[in-house]
């Protein structure tokens, strides 16, 4: 949707139904579509992200020190406002 941000992922743990690690990304935005069996918990270490929900036309903003979730079957836009570094936990069931 906006830019071509460089993204890096450092995997810290992998399991057939779960993964976690540290993810970093430059400023930009792109569409995301989560499967009905996939969800993510994350905590921002540095930066600011906005998660725009296409169904409700609303967004949440998550800043350093705060956490957020991307629920199952989510459709929307992931926007990096300030270069971000986050811990993530992805779960698929």
C-alpha atoms as one frame of an Amber mdcrd trajectory, in Angstrom:
protein
   0.000   0.000   0.000   2.817   2.396   0.892   6.558   2.065   0.326   8.695
  -1.050   0.170   9.876  -1.382   3.773  12.780  -3.648   4.663  11.668  -6.323
   7.156  13.827  -8.669   9.227  12.772 -11.568  11.418  14.849 -13.270  14.091
  13.126 -16.516  14.992  13.558 -17.488  18.645  11.287 -20.533  18.790   9.521
 -22.685  16.181   6.842 -25.317  16.731   4.309 -26.747  14.265   1.544 -24.524
  15.711   3.499 -21.610  17.186   6.444 -19.371  16.467   7.941 -16.400  18.249
  10.800 -14.012  17.792  11.818 -10.442  17.112  10.598  -8.621  14.021  11.861
  -5.273  12.712  10.520  -3.101   9.911  11.015   0.288   8.299   8.178   2.777
   7.700   5.481   1.584   5.272   2.063  -0.075   5.037   0.579  -3.236   3.477
  -2.596  -5.297   3.473  -2.869  -8.289   5.815  -5.341 -11.161   5.825  -5.143
 -13.673   8.653  -6.602 -17.164   8.314  -9.392 -18.158  10.697  -6.912 -20.380
  12.570  -4.087 -17.813  12.906  -3.551 -15.061  15.486  -0.691 -12.922  16.752
   0.245 -11.320  20.067   3.014  -8.722  19.924   4.766  -6.187  22.125   6.435
  -3.157  20.566   9.994  -2.592  21.813  10.698   0.472  19.645   8.576   2.511
  17.238   4.888   2.869  16.449   2.483   0.695  14.443  -1.164   1.062  13.494
  -3.428  -1.876  12.777  -6.328  -0.754  10.540  -9.433  -2.979  10.604 -11.090
  -3.043   7.157 -14.397  -4.316   8.577 -14.891  -1.576  11.185 -12.916   1.179
   9.441 -11.052   1.803  12.733  -7.479   1.338  13.920  -5.411   0.778  17.031
  -2.027   2.407  17.555   0.609   0.500  19.498   3.677   2.330  20.806   6.901
   1.209  22.508   6.181  -0.637  25.750   2.631  -1.560  24.731   1.134  -4.731
  23.285  -1.510  -5.638  20.759  -3.139  -8.569  19.027  -4.147  -9.439  15.502
  -7.164 -11.748  15.888  -8.116 -14.764  13.766  -9.674 -13.932  10.364  -8.473
 -10.312  10.579  -8.515  -8.278   7.359  -6.911  -4.864   7.218  -3.725  -2.860
   6.899  -0.537  -3.035   8.949   1.108   0.401   9.034   4.536   1.198  10.471
   4.496   4.868  11.504   8.006   4.849  13.053  10.575   2.122  12.393   9.475
  -0.734  14.635  11.024  -3.571  16.592   8.626  -5.997  18.268   8.421  -9.326
  20.025   5.807 -11.531  18.350   4.038 -14.798  19.074   2.110 -16.381  16.180
  -0.291 -19.200  16.958  -2.084 -21.418  14.429  -4.611 -24.021  15.584
